[in-house]
């Protein structure tokens, strides 16, 4: 039997291809790993993301890089009647989301979320059509953060909100060595046991420690044209939820474009 060479971001033609392929491999165990790595706290942060998006029934939410749909489902739970599109370029991740939705559909007969294949750098939606755009653990993975932000701002209606949850390099302090140990030793070991994909959970700490600081990401959001930008840290400063608003007020003409999207 020949050993397959391990895939790493450097052995793939580009980082986006690595990310897409890697999430495809870990899809079936992704949710379990999230719960374990965050001690179940990720659910609380996603609730906070949705609250920051300030959505109302009948409104439109785009959850980019939706993965297995945790934020999209939470949004529908908090705001019944919300219209939600979950978009991602890793189809196996969205298959898990679709299975979860089938269970909901069987229970109450509604089809609350539309799942669509899309690259976050080229969103297939018109300008100004969403009341909010959310994402979880996306920006750490994209090759061009300013371009991804511009694209999300483009599809937001004036006054609409962008809210994003991601890991963030831990701040300086006494706990930093322990946080590094958790990221570099515990997470890869857990990832190997639970998913059998050690590289994916070595990539997570590497991409976290190499990611923009929370202040830098807030700066990029301002550069992309957002106002009222802010963020809040969680879990010893290793997670952050950032938010911002597109200047202006809603334009009802644009919103007609969305009819029929779900
Ligand atoms: C860590 S998962 C996060 C999933 C989900 N948002 C959550 O909060 O659990 C990152 C997701 O981003 C997606 N992703 C990364 N880059 C992307 C891109 N350029 N376009 C679309 N999806 C992307 C991956 O396919 C993956 O499903």
py3Dmol code that shows the C-alpha trace and the ligand (Angstrom):
import py3Dmol

protein = """\
ATOM      1  CA  UNK A   1       0.000   0.000   0.000  1.00  0.00           C
ATOM      2  CA  UNK A   2       1.372   3.435  -0.949  1.00  0.00           C
ATOM      3  CA  UNK A   3       1.066   6.354   1.415  1.00  0.00           C
ATOM      4  CA  UNK A   4      -0.749   9.356  -0.057  1.00  0.00           C
ATOM      5  CA  UNK A   5       1.255  12.586   0.351  1.00  0.00           C
ATOM      6  CA  UNK A   6      -0.507  14.836   2.851  1.00  0.00           C
ATOM      7  CA  UNK A   7      -2.253  17.864   1.366  1.00  0.00           C
ATOM      8  CA  UNK A   8      -1.163  21.247   2.704  1.00  0.00           C
ATOM      9  CA  UNK A   9      -1.923  24.825   1.554  1.00  0.00           C
ATOM     10  CA  UNK A  10       1.525  24.855  -0.121  1.00  0.00           C
ATOM     11  CA  UNK A  11       1.049  21.590  -2.014  1.00  0.00           C
ATOM     12  CA  UNK A  12      -2.191  22.756  -3.668  1.00  0.00           C
ATOM     13  CA  UNK A  13      -2.360  25.039  -6.721  1.00  0.00           C
ATOM     14  CA  UNK A  14      -3.792  27.804  -4.595  1.00  0.00           C
ATOM     15  CA  UNK A  15      -5.071  28.404  -1.112  1.00  0.00           C
ATOM     16  CA  UNK A  16      -8.724  28.634  -2.188  1.00  0.00           C
ATOM     17  CA  UNK A  17      -8.515  25.180  -3.787  1.00  0.00           C
ATOM     18  CA  UNK A  18      -6.964  23.777  -0.608  1.00  0.00           C
ATOM     19  CA  UNK A  19      -9.660  25.356   1.582  1.00  0.00           C
ATOM     20  CA  UNK A  20     -12.501  24.097  -0.642  1.00  0.00           C
ATOM     21  CA  UNK A  21     -11.108  20.568  -0.795  1.00  0.00           C
ATOM     22  CA  UNK A  22     -10.247  20.453   2.904  1.00  0.00           C
ATOM     23  CA  UNK A  23     -13.730  21.509   4.090  1.00  0.00           C
ATOM     24  CA  UNK A  24     -15.153  18.890   1.760  1.00  0.00           C
ATOM     25  CA  UNK A  25     -13.094  16.239   3.590  1.00  0.00           C
ATOM     26  CA  UNK A  26     -14.071  17.251   7.132  1.00  0.00           C
ATOM     27  CA  UNK A  27     -17.747  18.132   6.463  1.00  0.00           C
ATOM     28  CA  UNK A  28     -19.306  15.157   8.253  1.00  0.00           C
ATOM     29  CA  UNK A  29     -17.369  15.806  11.485  1.00  0.00           C
ATOM     30  CA  UNK A  30     -17.182  19.613  11.265  1.00  0.00           C
ATOM     31  CA  UNK A  31     -20.041  20.383  13.684  1.00  0.00           C
ATOM     32  CA  UNK A  32     -18.843  17.941  16.326  1.00  0.00           C
ATOM     33  CA  UNK A  33     -15.309  19.393  16.180  1.00  0.00           C
ATOM     34  CA  UNK A  34     -16.681  22.920  16.575  1.00  0.00           C
ATOM     35  CA  UNK A  35     -18.646  21.983  19.683  1.00  0.00           C
ATOM     36  CA  UNK A  36     -15.625  20.239  21.215  1.00  0.00           C
ATOM     37  CA  UNK A  37     -13.021  22.895  20.369  1.00  0.00           C
ATOM     38  CA  UNK A  38     -15.128  25.754  21.691  1.00  0.00           C
ATOM     39  CA  UNK A  39     -16.596  23.854  24.686  1.00  0.00           C
ATOM     40  CA  UNK A  40     -20.015  24.435  23.114  1.00  0.00           C
ATOM     41  CA  UNK A  41     -19.578  28.210  23.247  1.00  0.00           C
ATOM     42  CA  UNK A  42     -19.765  28.730  19.463  1.00  0.00           C
ATOM     43  CA  UNK A  43     -23.561  28.566  19.674  1.00  0.00           C
ATOM     44  CA  UNK A  44     -23.555  31.621  21.950  1.00  0.00           C
ATOM     45  CA  UNK A  45     -21.327  33.576  19.540  1.00  0.00           C
ATOM     46  CA  UNK A  46     -23.569  32.709  16.599  1.00  0.00           C
ATOM     47  CA  UNK A  47     -26.600  33.949  18.554  1.00  0.00           C
ATOM     48  CA  UNK A  48     -24.702  37.197  19.079  1.00  0.00           C
ATOM     49  CA  UNK A  49     -23.887  37.421  15.338  1.00  0.00           C
ATOM     50  CA  UNK A  50     -27.570  37.164  14.457  1.00  0.00           C
ATOM     51  CA  UNK A  51     -28.581  39.752  17.063  1.00  0.00           C
ATOM     52  CA  UNK A  52     -25.999  42.172  15.670  1.00  0.00           C
ATOM     53  CA  UNK A  53     -27.465  41.719  12.181  1.00  0.00           C
ATOM     54  CA  UNK A  54     -30.695  43.391  13.445  1.00  0.00           C
ATOM     55  CA  UNK A  55     -33.001  41.406  11.138  1.00  0.00           C
ATOM     56  CA  UNK A  56     -36.781  41.460  10.948  1.00  0.00           C
ATOM     57  CA  UNK A  57     -39.410  39.036   9.559  1.00  0.00           C
ATOM     58  CA  UNK A  58     -39.673  39.338   5.779  1.00  0.00           C
ATOM     59  CA  UNK A  59     -36.101  40.635   5.568  1.00  0.00           C
ATOM     60  CA  UNK A  60     -33.313  39.020   3.553  1.00  0.00           C
ATOM     61  CA  UNK A  61     -30.148  37.515   4.968  1.00  0.00           C
ATOM     62  CA  UNK A  62     -27.178  36.173   3.040  1.00  0.00           C
ATOM     63  CA  UNK A  63     -24.945  33.894   5.113  1.00  0.00           C
ATOM     64  CA  UNK A  64     -21.742  33.571   3.083  1.00  0.00           C
ATOM     65  CA  UNK A  65     -19.397  30.634   3.665  1.00  0.00           C
ATOM     66  CA  UNK A  66     -22.386  29.110   5.389  1.00  0.00           C
ATOM     67  CA  UNK A  67     -20.764  25.677   5.711  1.00  0.00           C
ATOM     68  CA  UNK A  68     -23.165  23.396   7.571  1.00  0.00           C
ATOM     69  CA  UNK A  69     -25.484  26.362   8.082  1.00  0.00           C
ATOM     70  CA  UNK A  70     -25.196  27.100  11.815  1.00  0.00           C
ATOM     71  CA  UNK A  71     -25.635  30.872  11.448  1.00  0.00           C
ATOM     72  CA  UNK A  72     -28.366  30.508   8.826  1.00  0.00           C
ATOM     73  CA  UNK A  73     -30.365  28.151  11.089  1.00  0.00           C
ATOM     74  CA  UNK A  74     -29.847  30.391  14.103  1.00  0.00           C
ATOM     75  CA  UNK A  75     -31.103  33.394  12.101  1.00  0.00           C
ATOM     76  CA  UNK A  76     -34.306  31.571  11.176  1.00  0.00           C
ATOM     77  CA  UNK A  77     -34.737  30.458  14.779  1.00  0.00           C
ATOM     78  CA  UNK A  78     -34.432  34.030  16.082  1.00  0.00           C
ATOM     79  CA  UNK A  79     -36.445  35.648  13.282  1.00  0.00           C
ATOM     80  CA  UNK A  80     -39.225  33.403  11.939  1.00  0.00           C
ATOM     81  CA  UNK A  81     -40.310  34.674   8.529  1.00  0.00           C
ATOM     82  CA  UNK A  82     -36.796  35.807   7.635  1.00  0.00           C
ATOM     83  CA  UNK A  83     -35.707  34.820   4.124  1.00  0.00           C
ATOM     84  CA  UNK A  84     -32.277  33.259   4.221  1.00  0.00           C
ATOM     85  CA  UNK A  85     -29.764  32.249   1.572  1.00  0.00           C
ATOM     86  CA  UNK A  86     -26.794  30.147   2.687  1.00  0.00           C
ATOM     87  CA  UNK A  87     -23.938  30.170   0.152  1.00  0.00           C
ATOM     88  CA  UNK A  88     -20.646  28.274   0.114  1.00  0.00           C
ATOM     89  CA  UNK A  89     -18.207  26.797  -2.403  1.00  0.00           C
ATOM     90  CA  UNK A  90     -17.734  23.502  -0.495  1.00  0.00           C
ATOM     91  CA  UNK A  91     -20.752  21.443  -1.540  1.00  0.00           C
ATOM     92  CA  UNK A  92     -20.199  18.600   1.005  1.00  0.00           C
ATOM     93  CA  UNK A  93     -20.515  21.168   3.817  1.00  0.00           C
ATOM     94  CA  UNK A  94     -23.863  22.362   2.439  1.00  0.00           C
ATOM     95  CA  UNK A  95     -25.018  18.743   2.029  1.00  0.00           C
ATOM     96  CA  UNK A  96     -24.835  18.458   5.817  1.00  0.00           C
ATOM     97  CA  UNK A  97     -26.904  21.672   6.040  1.00  0.00           C
ATOM     98  CA  UNK A  98     -29.477  20.255   3.614  1.00  0.00           C
ATOM     99  CA  UNK A  99     -29.801  17.069   5.680  1.00  0.00           C
ATOM    100  CA  UNK A 100     -30.398  19.208   8.780  1.00  0.00           C
ATOM    101  CA  UNK A 101     -33.031  21.217   6.928  1.00  0.00           C
ATOM    102  CA  UNK A 102     -34.800  18.078   5.711  1.00  0.00           C
ATOM    103  CA  UNK A 103     -35.396  17.177   9.350  1.00  0.00           C
ATOM    104  CA  UNK A 104     -36.913  20.621  10.037  1.00  0.00           C
ATOM    105  CA  UNK A 105     -38.981  20.447   6.859  1.00  0.00           C
ATOM    106  CA  UNK A 106     -40.382  17.051   7.801  1.00  0.00           C
ATOM    107  CA  UNK A 107     -41.310  18.408  11.243  1.00  0.00           C
ATOM    108  CA  UNK A 108     -43.054  21.664  10.245  1.00  0.00           C
ATOM    109  CA  UNK A 109     -43.421  21.586   6.470  1.00  0.00           C
ATOM    110  CA  UNK A 110     -41.457  24.765   5.753  1.00  0.00           C
ATOM    111  CA  UNK A 111     -38.378  25.217   3.592  1.00  0.00           C
ATOM    112  CA  UNK A 112     -36.721  27.987   5.522  1.00  0.00           C
ATOM    113  CA  UNK A 113     -33.355  28.364   3.788  1.00  0.00           C
ATOM    114  CA  UNK A 114     -32.096  28.255   0.215  1.00  0.00           C
ATOM    115  CA  UNK A 115     -28.610  26.765  -0.229  1.00  0.00           C
ATOM    116  CA  UNK A 116     -26.570  28.041  -3.155  1.00  0.00           C
ATOM    117  CA  UNK A 117     -23.094  27.250  -4.466  1.00  0.00           C
ATOM    118  CA  UNK A 118     -21.108  30.489  -4.628  1.00  0.00           C
ATOM    119  CA  UNK A 119     -17.590  31.823  -4.302  1.00  0.00           C
ATOM    120  CA  UNK A 120     -17.557  34.635  -1.804  1.00  0.00           C
ATOM    121  CA  UNK A 121     -15.179  36.608  -4.035  1.00  0.00           C
ATOM    122  CA  UNK A 122     -17.746  36.607  -6.881  1.00  0.00           C
ATOM    123  CA  UNK A 123     -21.206  36.574  -5.342  1.00  0.00           C
ATOM    124  CA  UNK A 124     -23.939  35.842  -7.897  1.00  0.00           C
ATOM    125  CA  UNK A 125     -26.329  38.497  -6.517  1.00  0.00           C
ATOM    126  CA  UNK A 126     -27.271  41.992  -7.551  1.00  0.00           C
ATOM    127  CA  UNK A 127     -26.274  45.170  -5.822  1.00  0.00           C
ATOM    128  CA  UNK A 128     -28.032  46.220  -2.615  1.00  0.00           C
ATOM    129  CA  UNK A 129     -30.347  43.235  -2.216  1.00  0.00           C
ATOM    130  CA  UNK A 130     -29.680  41.957   1.323  1.00  0.00           C
ATOM    131  CA  UNK A 131     -30.596  43.459   4.679  1.00  0.00           C
ATOM    132  CA  UNK A 132     -27.625  41.750   6.249  1.00  0.00           C
ATOM    133  CA  UNK A 133     -24.664  39.609   5.264  1.00  0.00           C
ATOM    134  CA  UNK A 134     -23.235  37.300   7.915  1.00  0.00           C
ATOM    135  CA  UNK A 135     -20.283  34.934   7.906  1.00  0.00           C
ATOM    136  CA  UNK A 136     -18.600  32.571  10.338  1.00  0.00           C
ATOM    137  CA  UNK A 137     -14.906  31.710  10.064  1.00  0.00           C
ATOM    138  CA  UNK A 138     -14.617  32.974   6.515  1.00  0.00           C
ATOM    139  CA  UNK A 139     -12.116  35.810   6.375  1.00  0.00           C
ATOM    140  CA  UNK A 140      -9.278  33.752   7.855  1.00  0.00           C
ATOM    141  CA  UNK A 141      -9.673  31.462   4.842  1.00  0.00           C
ATOM    142  CA  UNK A 142      -9.936  33.892   1.938  1.00  0.00           C
ATOM    143  CA  UNK A 143      -7.003  34.939  -0.205  1.00  0.00           C
ATOM    144  CA  UNK A 144      -8.138  38.547  -0.612  1.00  0.00           C
ATOM    145  CA  UNK A 145      -9.946  39.954   2.446  1.00  0.00           C
ATOM    146  CA  UNK A 146     -10.528  43.467   1.012  1.00  0.00           C
ATOM    147  CA  UNK A 147     -12.091  41.948  -2.138  1.00  0.00           C
ATOM    148  CA  UNK A 148     -14.344  39.675  -0.059  1.00  0.00           C
ATOM    149  CA  UNK A 149     -15.459  42.642   2.042  1.00  0.00           C
ATOM    150  CA  UNK A 150     -16.132  44.787  -1.043  1.00  0.00           C
ATOM    151  CA  UNK A 151     -18.255  42.018  -2.514  1.00  0.00           C
ATOM    152  CA  UNK A 152     -20.330  41.706   0.667  1.00  0.00           C
ATOM    153  CA  UNK A 153     -20.780  45.476   0.892  1.00  0.00           C
ATOM    154  CA  UNK A 154     -21.885  45.514  -2.757  1.00  0.00           C
ATOM    155  CA  UNK A 155     -24.775  43.091  -2.162  1.00  0.00           C
ATOM    156  CA  UNK A 156     -25.887  44.846   1.058  1.00  0.00           C
ATOM    157  CA  UNK A 157     -28.685  47.393   0.819  1.00  0.00           C
ATOM    158  CA  UNK A 158     -27.863  50.882   2.077  1.00  0.00           C
ATOM    159  CA  UNK A 159     -28.179  50.758   5.851  1.00  0.00           C
ATOM    160  CA  UNK A 160     -27.710  46.964   5.831  1.00  0.00           C
ATOM    161  CA  UNK A 161     -25.369  45.221   8.248  1.00  0.00           C
ATOM    162  CA  UNK A 162     -22.325  43.057   7.798  1.00  0.00           C
ATOM    163  CA  UNK A 163     -21.499  40.821  10.764  1.00  0.00           C
ATOM    164  CA  UNK A 164     -18.704  38.293  10.924  1.00  0.00           C
ATOM    165  CA  UNK A 165     -17.413  35.790  13.477  1.00  0.00           C
ATOM    166  CA  UNK A 166     -13.849  34.537  13.264  1.00  0.00           C
ATOM    167  CA  UNK A 167     -10.870  33.419  15.250  1.00  0.00           C
ATOM    168  CA  UNK A 168      -8.438  36.214  15.998  1.00  0.00           C
ATOM    169  CA  UNK A 169      -4.791  36.195  17.113  1.00  0.00           C
ATOM    170  CA  UNK A 170      -4.859  36.164  20.943  1.00  0.00           C
ATOM    171  CA  UNK A 171      -3.857  39.436  22.635  1.00  0.00           C
ATOM    172  CA  UNK A 172      -0.604  39.655  24.618  1.00  0.00           C
ATOM    173  CA  UNK A 173      -0.910  38.516  28.208  1.00  0.00           C
ATOM    174  CA  UNK A 174      -0.139  35.853  30.759  1.00  0.00           C
ATOM    175  CA  UNK A 175      -2.437  33.323  29.117  1.00  0.00           C
ATOM    176  CA  UNK A 176      -0.916  33.598  25.659  1.00  0.00           C
ATOM    177  CA  UNK A 177       1.497  30.626  26.048  1.00  0.00           C
ATOM    178  CA  UNK A 178      -1.406  28.397  27.136  1.00  0.00           C
ATOM    179  CA  UNK A 179      -3.567  29.585  24.264  1.00  0.00           C
ATOM    180  CA  UNK A 180      -0.721  28.818  21.826  1.00  0.00           C
ATOM    181  CA  UNK A 181      -0.357  25.362  23.347  1.00  0.00           C
ATOM    182  CA  UNK A 182      -4.090  24.735  23.011  1.00  0.00           C
ATOM    183  CA  UNK A 183      -4.068  25.889  19.386  1.00  0.00           C
ATOM    184  CA  UNK A 184      -0.872  24.136  18.305  1.00  0.00           C
ATOM    185  CA  UNK A 185      -1.062  20.861  20.270  1.00  0.00           C
ATOM    186  CA  UNK A 186      -4.558  20.165  21.561  1.00  0.00           C
ATOM    187  CA  UNK A 187      -6.598  21.125  18.489  1.00  0.00           C
ATOM    188  CA  UNK A 188      -4.503  19.173  15.934  1.00  0.00           C
ATOM    189  CA  UNK A 189      -4.560  16.087  18.212  1.00  0.00           C
ATOM    190  CA  UNK A 190      -8.341  16.364  18.695  1.00  0.00           C
ATOM    191  CA  UNK A 191      -8.811  16.939  14.956  1.00  0.00           C
ATOM    192  CA  UNK A 192      -6.802  13.830  14.132  1.00  0.00           C
ATOM    193  CA  UNK A 193      -8.856  11.681  16.516  1.00  0.00           C
ATOM    194  CA  UNK A 194     -12.295  13.029  15.552  1.00  0.00           C
ATOM    195  CA  UNK A 195     -11.907  13.621  11.810  1.00  0.00           C
ATOM    196  CA  UNK A 196      -8.797  11.657  10.838  1.00  0.00           C
ATOM    197  CA  UNK A 197      -7.678  14.794   8.958  1.00  0.00           C
ATOM    198  CA  UNK A 198      -4.696  16.115  10.920  1.00  0.00           C
ATOM    199  CA  UNK A 199      -3.710  18.694   8.297  1.00  0.00           C
ATOM    200  CA  UNK A 200      -7.090  20.459   8.525  1.00  0.00           C
ATOM    201  CA  UNK A 201      -6.657  21.052  12.231  1.00  0.00           C
ATOM    202  CA  UNK A 202      -3.027  22.122  11.868  1.00  0.00           C
ATOM    203  CA  UNK A 203      -4.209  24.619   9.264  1.00  0.00           C
ATOM    204  CA  UNK A 204      -6.718  26.115  11.758  1.00  0.00           C
ATOM    205  CA  UNK A 205      -4.130  27.325  14.334  1.00  0.00           C
ATOM    206  CA  UNK A 206      -1.720  28.408  11.588  1.00  0.00           C
ATOM    207  CA  UNK A 207      -4.386  30.474   9.842  1.00  0.00           C
ATOM    208  CA  UNK A 208      -5.562  31.898  13.189  1.00  0.00           C
ATOM    209  CA  UNK A 209      -2.143  33.007  14.364  1.00  0.00           C
ATOM    210  CA  UNK A 210      -1.337  34.440  10.913  1.00  0.00           C
ATOM    211  CA  UNK A 211      -4.691  36.237  10.616  1.00  0.00           C
ATOM    212  CA  UNK A 212      -5.255  39.992  10.928  1.00  0.00           C
ATOM    213  CA  UNK A 213      -5.660  41.327  14.452  1.00  0.00           C
ATOM    214  CA  UNK A 214      -9.158  42.379  15.489  1.00  0.00           C
ATOM    215  CA  UNK A 215      -8.171  46.054  15.068  1.00  0.00           C
ATOM    216  CA  UNK A 216      -6.727  45.401  11.611  1.00  0.00           C
ATOM    217  CA  UNK A 217      -9.874  43.593  10.463  1.00  0.00           C
ATOM    218  CA  UNK A 218     -11.989  46.491  11.775  1.00  0.00           C
ATOM    219  CA  UNK A 219      -9.737  48.842   9.760  1.00  0.00           C
ATOM    220  CA  UNK A 220     -10.292  46.801   6.588  1.00  0.00           C
ATOM    221  CA  UNK A 221     -14.038  46.956   7.164  1.00  0.00           C
ATOM    222  CA  UNK A 222     -13.841  50.752   7.363  1.00  0.00           C
ATOM    223  CA  UNK A 223     -11.711  50.771   4.176  1.00  0.00           C
ATOM    224  CA  UNK A 224     -14.457  48.740   2.453  1.00  0.00           C
ATOM    225  CA  UNK A 225     -16.876  51.612   3.129  1.00  0.00           C
ATOM    226  CA  UNK A 226     -18.637  50.375   6.274  1.00  0.00           C
ATOM    227  CA  UNK A 227     -19.534  52.729   9.107  1.00  0.00           C
ATOM    228  CA  UNK A 228     -20.297  52.166  12.825  1.00  0.00           C
ATOM    229  CA  UNK A 229     -17.684  49.413  12.791  1.00  0.00           C
ATOM    230  CA  UNK A 230     -17.041  47.617  16.064  1.00  0.00           C
ATOM    231  CA  UNK A 231     -16.100  44.264  17.501  1.00  0.00           C
ATOM    232  CA  UNK A 232     -16.357  42.164  20.634  1.00  0.00           C
ATOM    233  CA  UNK A 233     -13.944  39.443  21.699  1.00  0.00           C
ATOM    234  CA  UNK A 234     -14.867  36.077  23.215  1.00  0.00           C
ATOM    235  CA  UNK A 235     -13.089  33.020  24.681  1.00  0.00           C
ATOM    236  CA  UNK A 236     -10.004  34.652  26.190  1.00  0.00           C
ATOM    237  CA  UNK A 237      -9.750  36.979  23.211  1.00  0.00           C
ATOM    238  CA  UNK A 238      -9.317  34.190  20.647  1.00  0.00           C
ATOM    239  CA  UNK A 239     -12.667  34.807  18.892  1.00  0.00           C
ATOM    240  CA  UNK A 240     -14.138  38.060  17.666  1.00  0.00           C
ATOM    241  CA  UNK A 241     -17.436  39.174  16.217  1.00  0.00           C
ATOM    242  CA  UNK A 242     -17.061  42.253  13.993  1.00  0.00           C
ATOM    243  CA  UNK A 243     -19.936  44.356  12.682  1.00  0.00           C
ATOM    244  CA  UNK A 244     -20.477  47.387  10.479  1.00  0.00           C
ATOM    245  CA  UNK A 245     -23.183  49.137   8.480  1.00  0.00           C
ATOM    246  CA  UNK A 246     -23.377  50.257   4.876  1.00  0.00           C
ATOM    247  CA  UNK A 247     -24.058  54.011   4.756  1.00  0.00           C
ATOM    248  CA  UNK A 248     -27.466  55.257   3.595  1.00  0.00           C
ATOM    249  CA  UNK A 249     -31.077  54.067   3.782  1.00  0.00           C
ATOM    250  CA  UNK A 250     -33.014  51.208   2.151  1.00  0.00           C
ATOM    251  CA  UNK A 251     -33.969  51.599  -1.511  1.00  0.00           C
ATOM    252  CA  UNK A 252     -37.171  49.662  -2.146  1.00  0.00           C
ATOM    253  CA  UNK A 253     -36.565  49.516  -5.941  1.00  0.00           C
ATOM    254  CA  UNK A 254     -33.555  47.221  -5.523  1.00  0.00           C
ATOM    255  CA  UNK A 255     -35.411  44.875  -3.258  1.00  0.00           C
ATOM    256  CA  UNK A 256     -37.856  43.711  -5.931  1.00  0.00           C
ATOM    257  CA  UNK A 257     -34.958  41.868  -7.628  1.00  0.00           C
ATOM    258  CA  UNK A 258     -35.046  39.255  -4.908  1.00  0.00           C
ATOM    259  CA  UNK A 259     -38.533  37.986  -5.622  1.00  0.00           C
ATOM    260  CA  UNK A 260     -38.381  34.310  -6.481  1.00  0.00           C
ATOM    261  CA  UNK A 261     -34.889  33.717  -5.068  1.00  0.00           C
ATOM    262  CA  UNK A 262     -36.167  31.194  -2.527  1.00  0.00           C
TER     263      UNK A 262
END
"""
ligand_1 = """\
27
LIG
C -14.754 27.121 9.016
S -16.044 26.894 7.854
C -17.331 27.900 8.547
C -18.712 27.404 8.294
C -19.827 28.190 8.990
N -19.890 29.542 8.499
C -19.683 28.193 10.477
O -19.796 29.255 11.080
O -19.477 27.125 11.062
C -15.483 27.928 6.564
C -16.346 27.825 5.333
O -15.931 28.849 4.441
C -16.072 28.347 3.142
N -15.281 29.192 2.245
C -13.985 29.539 2.368
N -13.611 30.318 1.334
C -14.708 30.473 0.555
C -14.966 31.135 -0.659
N -14.007 31.831 -1.286
N -16.199 31.098 -1.183
C -17.185 30.389 -0.564
N -17.009 29.704 0.580
C -15.786 29.751 1.140
C -15.579 26.909 3.263
O -16.001 26.123 2.194
C -16.194 26.507 4.601
O -17.449 25.894 4.445
"""
view = py3Dmol.view(width=600, height=400)
view.addModel(protein, "pdb")
view.setStyle({"model": 0}, {"cartoon": {"style": "trace"}})
view.addModel(ligand_1, "xyz")
view.setStyle({"model": 1}, {"stick": {}})
view.zoomTo()
view.show()
